[in-house]
Amino acid sequence: MSTGCTADGAAVGVVDLAQPLHPGIPTSPNHPGFRHALLRRHGDAVRADGTSGANDLLVMGAHTGTHLDALAHISHDGLLHGGVSALEAQVGGRYLEHGVHTVAPIVCVGHLLDVPAALGVRRLDPGHAVTAEELALALGDRRPAPGEALLVRTGWAQLWDDAGAFLDHEGGVPGPDEDAVAWLASHQPLVVGSDTTAFEHIPPGEGHARLPGHRILLVDKGIPIIEMLNLEELAALAPEAFTLVAAPLRLLGATGSPLRPLALVH
């Protein structure tokens, strides 16, 4: 955790919630991975004054690494949020309606729902379906107001350096089940997030065949989703609440954006 201060000089801790990006990171089977190459290296060209420059080429999907899902990411029965025709919205090759460029920078109160801590375990088991009752237990006596952020920890970030274990196609991935997602949405959050590849419960052997939580959040309720967060350091601090700061890139018409969220702990 690094430190900073507010405009009035009050000290705050700054917790980085983003996972590092490199070619070996876990990547959803539905999205491109991450590639990084040096196009120009120091010494390839040297200026008359002895200086040299290097630069990079990055290739990645909008949903690679820690990222935000915009409302254009999911449709149901051909419709995006608010009854917008997905077919008509994608004419021209980009979603001018509900694209990630329509998501304003996020600065709001955040709440960590630490499910493993509430259940007395280090990390949830593969394929564990997080229930609404478990989320309520993790929330405790806190009462989030509408427009705040709800981040669900499963402990899955501990597996980030083992892509096979993190994705676990056979054993499944823990996350909120359909009822639990509906419970989260009932609090009218500005945004929700988690430390797994697809936010919601992935049953063993099913992969991403069904994503009812995405339908509830993105299509029905219009709530963006942050995925692949690193919530371990924040969980160790166990703040009652924090300030979430996150700004998606202004990618005109894209369905999502890479993100580097920060938790400001007062």
VENWO-V633145 format. One record per pair of residues at least 12 apart in sequence whose ideal C-beta (glycine too) atoms are under 7 Angstrom apart, sorted by the first residue. I is the first residue (numbers start at 1). GAP is how many residues later the second one is. Records with the same first field share a line. If there is no record, write none. Layout:
I: GAP, GAP
This chain:
1: 12, 13, 14, 232
2: 12
10: 256
12: 252, 253, 254
13: 252
14: 248, 250
15: 218, 219, 222, 247, 248, 250
16: 246
17: 212, 213, 214, 217, 244, 245, 246
18: 48, 212, 241, 242, 243
19: 46, 47, 141, 209, 211
21: 13, 44
22: 12, 14
23: 12, 13
24: 139
25: 40, 138
26: 134, 137, 140, 141, 171
27: 37
28: 35, 169, 170
29: 178, 179
30: 178
31: 30, 32, 33
32: 28, 29, 32
33: 31
34: 26, 30, 31
35: 24, 25
36: 20, 22
37: 19, 20
38: 16, 18
39: 16, 17, 18
40: 13, 14, 15
41: 13
42: 12
60: 198
62: 189, 192, 193, 194, 195
63: 193
64: 194
65: 163, 193
66: 162, 163, 192, 193, 194, 195
67: 160, 161, 189, 190, 191, 192
68: 32, 35, 156, 158, 180, 188, 189, 191
69: 149, 155, 156, 158, 187
70: 28, 29, 30, 33, 154, 185, 186
71: 27, 147, 151, 153
72: 17, 23, 26, 27, 183
73: 145, 182, 183
74: 140, 141, 144, 145
75: 144
76: 139, 143
80: 18, 139
81: 17, 137, 138, 141
84: 13, 14
94: 158, 159
95: 158, 160
96: 157
99: 153, 154, 155
100: 148, 151, 154, 155, 156, 157
101: 149, 150, 151, 152
103: 121, 145
105: 142
106: 84, 85, 138, 139, 140, 141
107: 136, 138
108: 39, 40, 41, 82, 136
109: 39, 132, 134
110: 38, 39, 41, 131, 132, 133, 134, 153
111: 28, 31, 33, 37, 38, 39, 130
112: 39, 41, 119, 122, 123
113: 22, 25, 26, 37, 38, 39, 40
114: 24, 39, 121
115: 15, 19, 23, 37, 38, 39
116: 37, 38, 39
117: 118
118: 16, 19, 20
119: 15
122: 33
123: 32, 33, 35
124: 30, 31, 50
125: 49
126: 42, 45, 46, 47, 48
127: 44, 45, 46, 47, 76, 77
128: 46
129: 48, 72
130: 22, 44, 45, 46, 47, 50, 71
131: 46, 48, 49
132: 47, 48, 51
135: 41, 45, 48, 49
142: 98
144: 43, 45
146: 42
147: 41, 43
148: 41, 42
149: 40, 41, 42, 44, 95
150: 34, 37, 39, 42
151: 42, 43, 78, 80
152: 24, 42
153: 42, 78, 82
154: 20, 21, 40, 41, 42
156: 17, 18, 39, 40
157: 38, 73, 74, 75
158: 74
166: 31
167: 30
169: 38
170: 34, 35
171: 33
172: 30, 31, 32
173: 23, 24, 25, 29
174: 22, 27
175: 19, 21, 24, 25, 26, 27
176: 24, 25, 37
177: 24
178: 34, 35
181: 19, 32, 35, 36
182: 34
185: 31, 32, 36, 38
189: 34
191: 32, 33, 35
192: 25, 31, 33
193: 32, 33, 34, 36
194: 33, 35
195: 33, 34, 35, 36
196: 31
197: 30, 31
198: 13, 29
199: 14, 26, 28
200: 13, 14
226: 33, 35
229: 32
234: 29
237: 28
239: 26
242: 21, 22, 23
243: 21
244: 17, 19
245: 16, 17, 19
246: 13, 15
